[in-house]
Amino acid sequence: TETPTAVLNIADIAKGPRVCAVTWGCEDLSAELGSFGTRRPNDNDTASGGGGGCGEYLDIFRHCQSMCLLAARAANVQAIDGIYQNVRDVEGFEREAREAKYVGFDGKLTLHPEQISAVHRVFEPTRAELKEANAIVALWEEGGDGKGSLEHNGRMIDLPHYVRAKKVIARSSGLHDSMQNDDGNKSNDTTIYIAGASDETKRSNSPIGDDNADDEVFPRVYLGKYFEDLYPGLKMRHFLTRTVTESDNVFFTCLTLNPAPIHLDHELSKGNDSALSSGGSGAGAGKPLFNSMFTLALLVGMSVPESTHGTTVANLGFSEVLFPKPVYPGDTLRAETTILDRRESKSRPTQGIVTLQHSAYNQRGECVCRATRQALMKKRS
């Protein structure tokens, strides 16, 4: 949100294939707008503009904050609140962080080490919040009769309250597992819902480090796309790149028990480039040829973050694998993916089959590997 154009297009920005979180800022934007400040001056501000003060944000910047949250939720990525400039005012930072948490942000940017601990204090659900959330979840799930609303402590609750309570539980790191009863005594029968586990998975209170406690005590972050997101024609350029080394080649060859001399013998490899490349670029002269199975594995690996990270059920196979150009130690590779096809699974209604074509390119723009594979993918629902 540092430019007017970014604010007006933040929804599209948040949906980018590499975006996992969205935040906002207003200092550069205020310069673009010609504003004299970003906040209303408070009693401690000496400058009339209040640009460095810590009063409430001006309406135009609160609008940017709201747009950031809405765009993040629409794109299903994390929403991170902006900075608090007065690094010595920890109390003010915590107050603003609490407001951000209350409205729905997942975290807040920090400028100083003291602010880091404050963020953890604020965004970790309190014992009271966890107790309330667990009570709502238990009441709703035990209802199980399709009721549109229920009563809890004299208040009406319905599906949005249940969803919100689940999110509070998911945010917990487990530090407040030993909650206290209203009389101040520790409860031995409190049940904590563990984020990332199935709805039926729960765990009873136990000290941190108990060998019997589940390992899953925090929600996992998945970057991949679901079946619905992988539509035919979608193209993704992956951010991971890799300069492959002779050590990679030797280690992989040894791990796979492949003694082919073209991967290991420098003397034999002196004529590799002229023999394998039409016209000969000279890039591989005198170097052993890279193990092509390493190239294939690296290509698929580089494609994972933006495409299938955490959303793949199984890799079903490769229908085509090509190596148009050789790879030599010292080459730098990048990857792209194109979705060729997708179809519903006939036997698994919550999953679908997607055909992906991965392509790896070297530093000269030459395609060194192209692989077409089928993957069983999770559906968003």
C-alpha positions, 0 to 999 in steps of 0.5 A: 500500500505504498502507492495509490496504485497498489492500494487500488490493486491490493486484491490482485496483488494478494492473489499472486502465486508467490504471496503468503502474507500481505502487510501495509504501510503508509509513510511512502503513501503519505508522500505520494498523497501529499499528506502532512502526516499519517496520524492524528496528533495527540497531546504528546505531539509537538508537530502540528501534523502529528506525522511521527506521533502515535495518535489514531491513523487518519481515515485514508490510512485506516482505509488502507489497513482495512483493504489489506485485511480484506485482500488477505482474507479473500486470497487466503493468506496471512494479514500482517498489520503495519509498523508502530514508529515509536520504538520506546512506547511499548505500551502504545505498541501493545495497544495497537497490536491488540486492536489489530488482533481484535479486528482479525490480523495474524501479526504485526510488523516490528522495528525493535527487539522489545516489540517482538516479545510484545507481539507474542504476548498480544497475539497468543490467545489468553487463557480466558480466550482459549477457555471461551473458544473451547467451550463454544467449539464443544457446545457447537459440535456436541449439538450436532442436530443442525440447529441454526443457533445455540445459547452460551452464557446468555448469548446467542451463538451460531456458525460464525461464532464457531468458526471464529472460536476454531481460529482462536484455538488454531492460533494458540501455541500451547503455552496456556494448555494448563488453564485455571478454573475460576477459583484459581486452581489448575484444571486437570480435565480441560480439553484443548483442541489442537490446531492442524489436527482433525476435528475429533483430535483433542488432547488433555492437559499435560506439561510441556515436554510430556512424551505422551503429548501430541507433536502437533501443537501449532498450525502448519503453513501450507503454500500450495494450491488446491485442485480448484486453483490449478486450472488448465492454462495456469502458468507459474514461474517458481522463485527457487533457483539452484546452481548445481555443483560437482559435489551434487553430481558425485553425491547423487551418483553414489546415492543411486549406485550409478557408476556410469563414467559419463558422470564421474570421469573427467578424462572421458568427459573432455569431448562432452560439449561437442558431442552433445550440443549442436554447434557447441556452446563450450559450457560443458567442455571437459566436464562430466555430464550431470545425472539426469535423474538429479535434474528431474528431481531438482525440477520437481522440487523447485516447483513445489512451493507455489504449486503443490506444497501441502496440498498433494495427496500423491504423485501418480506418475510421469507420462513424459520426461525429456532432457533437450539439453545437457546439464553440467556442474556450474549451471544455474537452473530455474523452473516453470510449471504449466497446468495442462489438465485436471479432472475429478477423482471418480473414487475420491470426492474430496480430491482431483487429478491434475496434470502438470508440466514442469520445465527447467531452464539453464542460465542461457535460457535453454530448456534442459528438462521437461516433465509431465506428471499427474498428481492427486490433489486435495480440494479446498472443501 
